[in-house]
């Protein structure tokens, strides 16, 4: 994704101009495929959307349209709930090896999903997990040094009102 598109998505979400660009590297985005392992139930994240002066607030969002939670193939334990998808398609990018820019929405504090057995699972996202929007705003990228997850599907989207459905 181009930097200009990431900036546009940032402005849509935060209703202000981005003031910084930073790089996050992860080897997990180098994988060719991601597999769905459950349905997103809830996400708790901290964001400064709509706020001035660096203030952040905690948001608690229940997913109503049951988007899927995808993990890199190397992290799926075989208990998948659907077909694996190419990383480029899932992230809405052309080349996973290029420098891709994503709009930072906030930091993830908690993410829960329902697994194939119907159990609620709280995913350990680590200390500092970034919440980003995919370029097409139809998915969420949860990114840290330890983990990469993609939440996508159903009628979920990222809008100026926040995460919808």
Helices and strands as residue ranges (DSSP letters): H 3-14, G 27-30, E 33-47, E 57-62, E 68-72, G 73-75, E 85-86, H 87-91, E 103-114, E 120-123, E 129-133, E 139-143, E 148-152, E 157-159, E 162-164
